Amino acid sequence: MSKVAFIVDSSSGIKNGEIENVFVIPLIITKNENGKTISLKDQVDIDDKTLCELVNSGADIGTSQPSPGEMMQLVNSIYDKYDQIFVLPIHPKLSGAINSWRMVKEDYDKLHVITSYSLSTLTKYYVEYFLNLAKKEELTEQKVTDYIESTKNKWTGFLIVPNITQLVKGGRVSSFKSVLIKMLNLKLIISYDHNGLIFMDKSPKYEGCVEKIKEAFEKRIQLSKHKIVHSVLLENSMNEKYHIDEILKLLRKEFKLENVKAGKFPSVITAHTGVDYAAIILLVD
């Protein structure tokens, strides 16, 4: 059986050394200080806690992809040890990293760059699935691609964001709209699927957000007719006034996820959505 490896980036939430034969390349967190841009490797030069503190303090934070040189350096360090290497970059709607990987691929016959549409623990789910499959049969680029394509319409996710400060700062919510949102105390709902992160709806109450999410799950993946095979809860809370724990309780109760532990969105997402949110991702059979 061929020996296979996977390369993911830090948007996966996977740490280097956490999963055998999985290698993590850090995305870049940028910090603007007095007109000078400082580049920090995610999970190497800066951790989640520090990133959240910077965002919460109003620091000018952005993100970027690793350079092709860094990609090639990682590939070269493992290339002779494996028969096949599969790369699952961050969602192409969130970063252009996949295009850089495709250029790098031209110099490596054993390297396969796959559009996975995923991030966070969904990427981890895919990686673990394929590593287990590789123990039973030969893993090919076509098999990996076919499985991801066959499941992309079977999962979807939603974020509830009550603190829009970072969304306004990044230009994702206009200053005019932000005044109305804050005046009416609205919570934003952002959908996440193979189309990327898209503003979906809003509600003044968390109960209303969960109800809208329930309706959207039914419309997108027909949740009532299928079994949940993978579920993810994600949260971050830097300001108690937003009561993020209340959102998690509502999500757990509505979707029967009482035993699902909440994780964190990767820093590269928090850098754009802000530091107060809760999210749910469901994959069905």
N, C-alpha and C positions, 0 to 999 in steps of 0.2 A: 504494500500500500504506500502511496506517495506521502512524503512528509510535507505538511502544509503549515503555513503561518498566515496570520492576519495582521494588517497594519490598520489602526484606527487613530483618530485624533482625540484630543482631550475633550471634545464635545460629547464623547461617549460616556464620560464619567468613569471609565476604566483607568486604573492606575498601572503604571509599568510594573511588571512582575506579579500582578494580581491573577492573571490567567496565563497558563503555560502556552507558549507559541503565539502570543498576542503582544504586539509592540505598539506603543503609543507615541505619537508625535505631538508635541504641544502646539496648540494655536497661540496666537499672540494677543496679549492685552496691551493696549496703548494708553499711556497717560500723558496728557498735555500739561506741562508746567511752564508757565511764563513764555509760551510760544515755542517751547522745545518739546518734541515728542520722545517719550521714553518707552521703549519696547520691552515687555516682560513676557517670558515664556510661561504660559498657563500651567499651573501645578508644579512648576520648577522654580521660577523667580517670584511667583505670587500664588497664594492659596485662596480658597473660596472665602474664608473669613476676612482676609485682608481686602479682597476685591469688594466684598459687600460693604465693608467699613468705608472704603474710598467712595463708592457710589453713594452711600447714604450721607456722606459728608459734602457731596456736591462736586467732587472732583470730576474733571473732564476726561471721561473714560471711553475708549473705543476698542475695536477688535480688528485683527487682520490675520491672514493666513501665513503659515511658514513659507520660507523661500524654497524654490526648486532645489537649491543647493543642500538645504537641510533635509529635504525629502530624499535626495540621492544619497546623502551620507548615511541615512538610516537603512535604505535598501542595500547599499554596499556592505554594511556591517553584518547583514544576515543572509545575503543572497546565496552564498555557497552552502549554506546549512539546510536549505529547503528545496523541494522539487517544484512547489507552486507557492506563490505569495499573493494573497488577495488583499486589496485595499478598499476599505469602506469609509470614504471621507464624509465629512459633515454634509448635511442636506444641501443640494446644489442651489436651492432658492435662498439659502442663508449665507452662502460663501462661494467664491469662485475657486476654492481649493481643488475641486475635482478637475478643473481645466489644467491646472498646473500638474496634477498627478498624471493626466493623460499625456502631457508632453514628456514627463519623466519616463513613462511607460515605453516610449518608443525605443529606448536604449536597453530594455530588459525583456527578454523573451518569456521569462517565468513570472512576470508581474502582471496582475489582472486588476484593473480599476473598475469597481462596480458602483453603480448608482443605487444607494440604499434608502434614500429619502429619510433616514432616521437620525436620531441623536439620543443621548442619555441612555437609560436602561433598555430602550428598544434596540439600540445597536448591540448592547451586551447580549440581549436575547438572541439576535441573529448570529452573532459570533459563536456563542455556545452551541446553538443548533447545528451550525456547519461543522464545528470541531467534532461533535458527536457523530455527525453523518460521515465525516472523513475516516472514522474508525471502522466503518462498515463497507464503504464503497469509495471509488475514486471520485474526488471532488474536481469539478471542472468549472470554468467560467460560466458556461451555459447553465449548469445546474444551479449555481448560486444566483445568477441573474433571474432564471425562471422562477425560483422560489420567492425571491423578493418581489418580483412583478405580480406573482399570484396572490401575495398577501397584502399588497399596498392598498387595496380597497377593503381590507378586513380589519383595519385599525384606524383609529383617529384619536385625537386628544384635544383638550381644552384647558386654557389658563383663565383663572379669574384674577384680575389685577385691580385692586382698589386704590393703589398708590401710583398715580400716573406721572409722577415727577420726572422719571428717567425717560419715559416715552415722549414727553413734551420736549425735554432737553435734546433728545436725539432727532426731533423733527417728525416723529411718527404720529404725534397728535399735535394739531395746530394750537397755537396760543388761544385763538378764539374758541375752539371747541373745548379746550381745557377749562375755560371759565365756566361754561355751561355744565360740564361734567362735575366740577367741584361744587358749583352752586346747587345742583340737584343731587349731590352725593351719589353719583352713579359709579357702579363697578363695571369695568370693561371685561368682555369675554373675547378671548383670542383663540381661534381654532388652529390646530396643528395637524397636518397630514402630509401626503405626498406633494401637495401644492404649496407647502411652506407654512409660515405663520401669517394668519390673516385676521383682521378685526371682524368679528362676527356679530356681536350684539352687546347690549348693556342692560343693567337693571339696578334699581336703587337698593335692592336687598339681596343678600346672599341666597336666600331661598329662591328668589326669582331667577338668579343665575343658574342654580342647579336644575331648576325646572326647564329652562331653555336648553341647557346642556343635555338633559335627558331626551328632550324632543329631537335634538340634533343627532345624538347617538342613534336614535331609532331611524331617522331619515337616512343617515350615512351608512350605517353598518347593520341595520335591522337587529338591534341588540336583543329584542324580545324573542327573536326566532333562532338565536344562536347561543352557543356556550362560550363564555369568556375563557380563553386559554392563557392569556397573559395580561396582568393589570399592573399599573404603575400609578403611584401617588407621589407628587413632588410638592415641596413647599419651601418658602423662605420667609422669615419674619424678623424685621429689624425694628419695627415700630409697633408697640403693643396696641395702639389705638385702632389698628386695622383688624384685630381679632382673627388672624389667619387660622388659628386652631378651630374656630367656629366653622369655617369653610370645610376643613378636613372632616369634621364630625358629620356634616351634611352629606358630603360625598360618600363617606364610608357607609352611612345609613342607607342612602338612596340606591347605591350600587352593590350593597352587601360586601363591603371590603374591610370589615372590622379587623381582620388579621393582617392586612397589608400595611407594612411599615412605610412611612413617607420618606422619600429621599430628597435630594437636592437637584435642581437644574444645573447644568454645567455653567461655569463662570462666564463663558462667552455669550450665553443667553441672558443671564442675569445682568450683564453689562448693558443690555438693550431694554429688557422688560422692567428692570428695577428690582428692588430688594424685598418687596412685600407681595406675595402671590401664593396661590395654590393651583395645582394642575392635576389632571387625570388623563391617562392614556389607556385605552382598552384595545386588545386584539382578540378577535373572535375566530371560531373554527370555520 
